[in-house]
Amino acid sequence: MTCPKCSNKTKVTATRTPSKPGKGAEVKQGNELVGWYTPEFVVRKRVCKTCRCQFKTIEISFDDMDCIIKESSEGHAPNENA
């Protein structure tokens, strides 16, 4: 994966899943984003090898992403303003 800041290579520093949440902060964020649809996701903490930018990614299946987009466009996704 490339860095969103400088486009150089990154490395994974931590991997979390709902079944192995570690301290849980990353999994909690993942649950807020996609947990309403699927409990099957992976959150990875990454750091750029060049500029040291740190960020997180969430991985879900293509099928789940497609369904999330459809559900959201049809108004079935949770609304944070509700």
Phi, psi and omega in degrees: 000148180258155181289135178289344182268313187238356178069016176268175184291149178239167174230153179277131179252342177200147177231131181228145175225163177302329179280340176224075189280354185062228178283345170099347184298315181293319180293323177299316177297319178298318178297322178295326182277311186233356183297336177294338181253314184217140174272001184258093178211164178231132176250130179237133171270134183230157176221139179286136180288340183260299186264355178069015175301134179249138178203170181239148174235156175236134182244128173224167181289156176301318180299316178296319180297317178300315180293321178299317178298315179297312180300318180295316181292336178270003178081018182265353179283154178299145179252120183292343179271354183283000000 
